[in-house]
Amino acid sequence: MYKNISNLLAEAGIFQHGFIDTNQLQFSDEVRKMCENNICQMYNKTWACPPAIGTVRECKERCLKYKKMLLFSVKYDLEDSFDFEGMTEGMNDFKRVARRLEELIEPHLTDYLILANEGCGICESCTYPHSPCRFPEMVHGSLEGYGLFVNELAKAAGINYINGANTVTYFGALLIS
């Protein structure tokens, strides 16, 4: 698997990636509080975000079942720093990239966890909290929702958090043993 990882990441459309030992991950209730303040407008609205994904402690336990985190990112160019439409298109495309990565790794791995950016985006409207998720096997929880500071993850993985003026970068993670 590791020999082919660079090829799989390139095929999925990944811009940068790096590995982190999961025992180095620092989970924070402070990050979760940002979710609770609904900065991204997804809190309590989707199965991929808090509170549906569980407490920070539960998320930590889920992640620590794995030995390595492959942090990955995709950079999107914007017209300018106020290009909200471009940011939204990038955010939605990143969800497709994370799903594409999962399609590519599925034949090679039996036990893994993928985390991505806020929300899910599979369904036009999420069933949360009134009905079960239509596609629970396809939901990728949010890195921030898990209580992880993405800028710290990028530093630990040796990849850029900021990729220049008029760009936005979205991050995801593949946790593996």
Secondary structure, DSSP 8 states (H G I E B T S, - for coil): -TTTHHHHHHHHT--EEEEEEGGG--B-HHHHHHHHTTTTS-TTT-TTSTTTT--HHHHHHHHTTSSEEEEEEEEEE-SSTT-HHHHHHHHHHHHHHHHHHHHHHTTT-SSEEEEESSS--SSSS--TTTS--S-GGG--EETTTTTB-HHHHHHHHT--S---TTEEEEEEEEEE-
